[in-house]
């Protein structure tokens, strides 16, 4: 990987100034976040605990200013990072296209230049991530972790040490219990008969047929009901001549 970074590092020469500015903005963002936390701590300690309500306007003004600066820094950093990434990708594509046009026609193995460009398009994006986006993301994460760790130690070093002693064993224990639970689920699935449906299918089948079972059904008609309905519809029978009334 180091060899690849050295091979493609000349593409950073044209964006060196913008890259330094983007690095400074990335490192400034967690510092502004630490300032926001310090203002919130001061608001709780001095205003709510000590009762110094005269400091509320100054703390609120500082908080609003810090939030505005953080939004501005994040916006500029996103725009600048997108411009640098597009510049690096464009330069790599240009050199690749120039190289493909300079080789002899029979060297591509029956593929056209367009096919080769489409084949290497994903590799061009990976080059940009290798030399710029990836290292910048790692630097941002390390800077944020360092700033917030220092802030936690300043806030309460005893609670911070206790958290560092308790949280890693809990995380390792939960990570070790996940493979065991997956193995238990796999063993249960292995013990299920081959033709039996899974629990999800059975529950889905119950949901599918439940509305049909809840439909209102008409009561079955008795044999005498049909004759009575026929007598009502036909009405009284006419009197035949010569028949006794």
KEGU-384110 format. One line per field, with one value per residue (C-alpha): residue in three letters; z, y, x; residue number from 1; chain. Coordinates in nm, 2 decimals, padded with zeros to 4 digits, always signed. Example, Ala and Ser with C-alpha at 12.3 -4.5 7.8 and 13.67 -1.06 7.14 Angstrom:
2
resn = c(ALA; SER)
z = c(+00.78; +00.71)
y = c(-00.45; -00.11)
x = c(+01.23; +01.37)
resi = c(1; 2)
chain = c(A; A)
***
This chain:
245
resn = c(UNK; UNK; UNK; UNK; UNK; UNK; UNK; UNK; UNK; UNK; UNK; UNK; UNK; UNK; UNK; UNK; UNK; UNK; UNK; UNK; UNK; UNK; UNK; UNK; UNK; UNK; UNK; UNK; UNK; UNK; UNK; UNK; UNK; UNK; UNK; UNK; UNK; UNK; UNK; UNK; UNK; UNK; UNK; UNK; UNK; UNK; UNK; UNK; UNK; UNK; UNK; UNK; UNK; UNK; UNK; UNK; UNK; UNK; UNK; UNK; UNK; UNK; UNK; UNK; UNK; UNK; UNK; UNK; UNK; UNK; UNK; UNK; UNK; UNK; UNK; UNK; UNK; UNK; UNK; UNK; UNK; UNK; UNK; UNK; UNK; UNK; UNK; UNK; UNK; UNK; UNK; UNK; UNK; UNK; UNK; UNK; UNK; UNK; UNK; UNK; UNK; UNK; UNK; UNK; UNK; UNK; UNK; UNK; UNK; UNK; UNK; UNK; UNK; UNK; UNK; UNK; UNK; UNK; UNK; UNK; UNK; UNK; UNK; UNK; UNK; UNK; UNK; UNK; UNK; UNK; UNK; UNK; UNK; UNK; UNK; UNK; UNK; UNK; UNK; UNK; UNK; UNK; UNK; UNK; UNK; UNK; UNK; UNK; UNK; UNK; UNK; UNK; UNK; UNK; UNK; UNK; UNK; UNK; UNK; UNK; UNK; UNK; UNK; UNK; UNK; UNK; UNK; UNK; UNK; UNK; UNK; UNK; UNK; UNK; UNK; UNK; UNK; UNK; UNK; UNK; UNK; UNK; UNK; UNK; UNK; UNK; UNK; UNK; UNK; UNK; UNK; UNK; UNK; UNK; UNK; UNK; UNK; UNK; UNK; UNK; UNK; UNK; UNK; UNK; UNK; UNK; UNK; UNK; UNK; UNK; UNK; UNK; UNK; UNK; UNK; UNK; UNK; UNK; UNK; UNK; UNK; UNK; UNK; UNK; UNK; UNK; UNK; UNK; UNK; UNK; UNK; UNK; UNK; UNK; UNK; UNK; UNK; UNK; UNK; UNK; UNK; UNK; UNK; UNK; UNK)
z = c(+00.00; +00.08; -00.27; -00.43; -00.22; -00.34; -00.70; -00.70; -00.46; -00.75; -00.81; -00.47; -00.59; -00.78; -00.48; -00.20; -00.07; -00.07; +00.09; +00.38; +00.42; +00.43; +00.69; +00.91; +00.89; +00.97; +01.28; +01.38; +01.38; +01.69; +01.87; +01.81; +01.94; +02.25; +02.30; +02.27; +02.54; +02.76; +02.73; +02.82; +03.12; +03.23; +03.19; +03.42; +03.68; +03.71; +03.63; +03.75; +04.04; +04.16; +04.07; +03.86; +03.62; +03.51; +03.30; +03.09; +02.81; +02.76; +02.76; +02.52; +02.28; +02.29; +02.22; +01.92; +01.79; +01.83; +01.65; +01.36; +01.33; +01.34; +01.07; +00.85; +00.90; +00.82; +00.50; +00.37; +00.45; +00.25; -00.05; -00.04; +00.00; -00.29; -00.52; -00.43; -00.49; -00.82; -00.92; -00.83; -01.01; -01.32; -01.34; -01.30; -01.57; -01.80; -01.76; -01.80; -02.12; -02.26; -02.18; -02.35; -02.66; -02.68; -02.69; -03.00; -03.11; -03.06; -02.70; -02.54; -02.61; -02.83; -02.61; -02.71; -02.53; -02.40; -02.25; -02.08; -01.94; -01.81; -01.66; -01.48; -01.36; -01.02; -00.98; -01.04; -00.76; -00.53; -00.62; -00.49; -00.17; -00.12; -00.14; -00.01; +00.13; +00.33; +00.51; +00.58; +00.73; +00.96; +01.06; +01.14; +01.36; +01.55; +01.61; +01.73; +01.96; +02.11; +02.16; +02.34; +02.55; +02.67; +02.74; +02.94; +03.15; +03.22; +03.31; +03.56; +03.53; +03.79; +03.59; +03.27; +03.41; +03.55; +03.21; +03.03; +03.28; +03.25; +02.89; +02.71; +02.90; +02.83; +02.46; +02.43; +02.62; +02.40; +02.08; +02.21; +02.28; +01.93; +01.76; +02.02; +01.96; +01.59; +01.63; +01.85; +01.58; +01.32; +01.53; +01.57; +01.20; +01.14; +01.37; +01.19; +00.95; +00.59; +00.48; +00.77; +00.70; +00.89; +01.18; +00.96; +00.69; +00.94; +01.10; +00.75; +00.66; +00.97; +00.89; +00.53; +00.63; +00.94; +00.75; +00.56; +00.88; +01.02; +00.73; +00.84; +00.71; +00.64; +00.84; +00.66; +00.54; +00.67; +00.43; +00.56; +00.50; +00.13; +00.10; +00.31; +00.09; -00.22; -00.07; +00.01; -00.33; -00.52; -00.31; -00.27; -00.53; -00.76; -00.71; -00.99; -01.12; -00.99; -00.69; -00.34; -00.18)
y = c(+00.00; +00.24; +00.18; +00.27; +00.58; +00.69; +00.61; +00.83; +01.10; +01.34; +01.39; +01.58; +01.84; +02.05; +02.05; +02.09; +02.43; +02.33; +02.00; +02.18; +02.41; +02.11; +01.94; +02.24; +02.26; +01.89; +01.94; +02.25; +02.09; +01.87; +02.17; +02.37; +02.08; +02.08; +02.45; +02.38; +02.12; +02.35; +02.62; +02.37; +02.27; +02.63; +02.69; +02.40; +02.46; +02.84; +02.92; +02.62; +02.52; +02.85; +03.06; +03.32; +03.42; +03.73; +03.50; +03.36; +03.62; +03.58; +03.20; +03.20; +03.45; +03.23; +02.92; +03.07; +03.20; +02.86; +02.68; +02.93; +02.88; +02.50; +02.50; +02.73; +02.52; +02.20; +02.35; +02.49; +02.16; +01.96; +02.18; +02.19; +01.81; +01.75; +01.99; +01.82; +01.47; +01.57; +01.73; +01.42; +01.19; +01.41; +01.41; +01.03; +00.98; +01.21; +01.03; +00.69; +00.81; +00.95; +00.62; +00.41; +00.62; +00.60; +00.22; +00.01; -00.11; -00.48; -00.44; -00.42; -00.78; -00.72; -00.46; -00.10; +00.21; +00.27; -00.07; -00.02; +00.31; +00.16; -00.12; +00.11; +00.37; +00.20; +00.18; +00.56; +00.63; +00.40; +00.59; +00.91; +00.73; +00.59; +00.91; +01.17; +01.07; +00.77; +00.94; +01.25; +01.04; +00.86; +01.20; +01.34; +01.04; +01.06; +01.43; +01.40; +01.11; +01.30; +01.62; +01.46; +01.23; +01.54; +01.71; +01.41; +01.41; +01.78; +01.73; +01.44; +01.23; +00.98; +00.90; +00.89; +00.63; +00.43; +00.44; +00.32; +00.04; -00.08; -00.02; -00.23; -00.56; -00.51; -00.45; -00.75; -00.97; -00.86; -00.92; -01.27; -01.36; -01.28; -01.57; -01.81; -01.69; -01.72; -02.08; -02.16; -02.03; -02.24; -02.55; -02.50; -02.45; -02.77; -02.97; -02.86; -03.12; -03.07; -03.03; -02.82; -02.45; -02.19; -01.99; -01.68; -01.86; -02.01; -01.67; -01.52; -01.79; -01.72; -01.35; -01.44; -01.66; -01.47; -01.21; -01.48; -01.65; -01.33; -01.26; -01.25; -01.56; -01.58; -01.83; -02.14; -02.15; -02.43; -02.63; -02.48; -02.12; -02.17; -02.29; -02.00; -01.75; -01.91; -01.89; -01.52; -01.43; -01.62; -01.46; -01.62; -01.87; -01.78; -01.95; -02.18; -02.18; -02.47; -02.52; -02.50; -02.16)
x = c(+00.00; +00.29; +00.42; +00.09; +00.07; +00.41; +00.32; +00.01; +00.13; +00.23; -00.14; -00.15; +00.10; -00.16; -00.40; -00.14; -00.26; -00.63; -00.54; -00.36; -00.66; -00.89; -00.67; -00.68; -01.06; -01.09; -00.88; -01.06; -01.41; -01.35; -01.19; -01.51; -01.71; -01.50; -01.57; -01.95; -01.92; -01.72; -01.99; -02.25; -02.05; -02.01; -02.38; -02.46; -02.19; -02.20; -02.57; -02.77; -02.54; -02.39; -02.69; -02.50; -02.77; -02.59; -02.36; -02.65; -02.64; -02.26; -02.28; -02.57; -02.39; -02.08; -02.28; -02.46; -02.13; -01.96; -02.25; -02.24; -01.86; -01.90; -02.16; -01.95; -01.64; -01.82; -01.98; -01.65; -01.48; -01.74; -01.72; -01.34; -01.31; -01.55; -01.35; -01.01; -01.16; -01.30; -00.96; -00.76; -01.01; -01.00; -00.62; -00.60; -00.87; -00.68; -00.35; -00.52; -00.69; -00.37; -00.19; -00.46; -00.44; -00.06; -00.03; -00.05; -00.40; -00.32; -00.21; -00.56; -00.65; -00.95; -01.10; -01.17; -01.05; -01.41; -01.42; -01.09; -01.20; -01.53; -01.33; -01.08; -01.34; -01.38; -01.00; -00.97; -01.22; -01.01; -00.70; -00.86; -00.97; -00.63; -00.43; -00.67; -01.01; -00.90; -00.60; -00.81; -01.09; -00.84; -00.69; -01.03; -01.12; -00.79; -00.83; -01.18; -01.09; -00.79; -00.99; -01.29; -01.06; -00.87; -01.20; -01.33; -01.01; -01.05; -01.41; -01.35; -01.04; -01.17; -01.49; -01.29; -01.05; -01.34; -01.51; -01.19; -01.16; -01.52; -01.62; -01.36; -01.44; -01.81; -01.75; -01.52; -01.77; -02.06; -01.85; -01.76; -02.12; -02.24; -02.07; -02.21; -02.56; -02.52; -02.39; -02.69; -02.93; -02.74; -02.77; -03.14; -03.18; -02.99; -03.21; -03.53; -03.67; -03.60; -03.97; -04.09; -04.14; -03.93; -04.09; -04.11; -04.30; -04.54; -04.60; -04.65; -04.90; -05.10; -05.11; -05.22; -05.51; -05.63; -05.83; -06.01; -06.11; -06.25; -06.48; -06.85; -07.03; -07.40; -07.60; -07.70; -08.06; -08.28; -08.50; -08.82; -08.70; -08.67; -09.03; -09.16; -08.98; -09.12; -09.48; -09.44; -09.31; -09.59; -09.87; -10.23; -10.32; -10.61; -10.95; -11.04; -11.40; -11.61; -11.38; -11.54; -11.47)
resi = c(1; 2; 3; 4; 5; 6; 7; 8; 9; 10; 11; 12; 13; 14; 15; 16; 17; 18; 19; 20; 21; 22; 23; 24; 25; 26; 27; 28; 29; 30; 31; 32; 33; 34; 35; 36; 37; 38; 39; 40; 41; 42; 43; 44; 45; 46; 47; 48; 49; 50; 51; 52; 53; 54; 55; 56; 57; 58; 59; 60; 61; 62; 63; 64; 65; 66; 67; 68; 69; 70; 71; 72; 73; 74; 75; 76; 77; 78; 79; 80; 81; 82; 83; 84; 85; 86; 87; 88; 89; 90; 91; 92; 93; 94; 95; 96; 97; 98; 99; 100; 101; 102; 103; 104; 105; 106; 107; 108; 109; 110; 111; 112; 113; 114; 115; 116; 117; 118; 119; 120; 121; 122; 123; 124; 125; 126; 127; 128; 129; 130; 131; 132; 133; 134; 135; 136; 137; 138; 139; 140; 141; 142; 143; 144; 145; 146; 147; 148; 149; 150; 151; 152; 153; 154; 155; 156; 157; 158; 159; 160; 161; 162; 163; 164; 165; 166; 167; 168; 169; 170; 171; 172; 173; 174; 175; 176; 177; 178; 179; 180; 181; 182; 183; 184; 185; 186; 187; 188; 189; 190; 191; 192; 193; 194; 195; 196; 197; 198; 199; 200; 201; 202; 203; 204; 205; 206; 207; 208; 209; 210; 211; 212; 213; 214; 215; 216; 217; 218; 219; 220; 221; 222; 223; 224; 225; 226; 227; 228; 229; 230; 231; 232; 233; 234; 235; 236; 237; 238; 239; 240; 241; 242; 243; 244; 245)
chain = c(A; A; A; A; A; A; A; A; A; A; A; A; A; A; A; A; A; A; A; A; A; A; A; A; A; A; A; A; A; A; A; A; A; A; A; A; A; A; A; A; A; A; A; A; A; A; A; A; A; A; A; A; A; A; A; A; A; A; A; A; A; A; A; A; A; A; A; A; A; A; A; A; A; A; A; A; A; A; A; A; A; A; A; A; A; A; A; A; A; A; A; A; A; A; A; A; A; A; A; A; A; A; A; A; A; A; A; A; A; A; A; A; A; A; A; A; A; A; A; A; A; A; A; A; A; A; A; A; A; A; A; A; A; A; A; A; A; A; A; A; A; A; A; A; A; A; A; A; A; A; A; A; A; A; A; A; A; A; A; A; A; A; A; A; A; A; A; A; A; A; A; A; A; A; A; A; A; A; A; A; A; A; A; A; A; A; A; A; A; A; A; A; A; A; A; A; A; A; A; A; A; A; A; A; A; A; A; A; A; A; A; A; A; A; A; A; A; A; A; A; A; A; A; A; A; A; A; A; A; A; A; A; A; A; A; A; A; A; A; A; A; A; A; A; A)
***
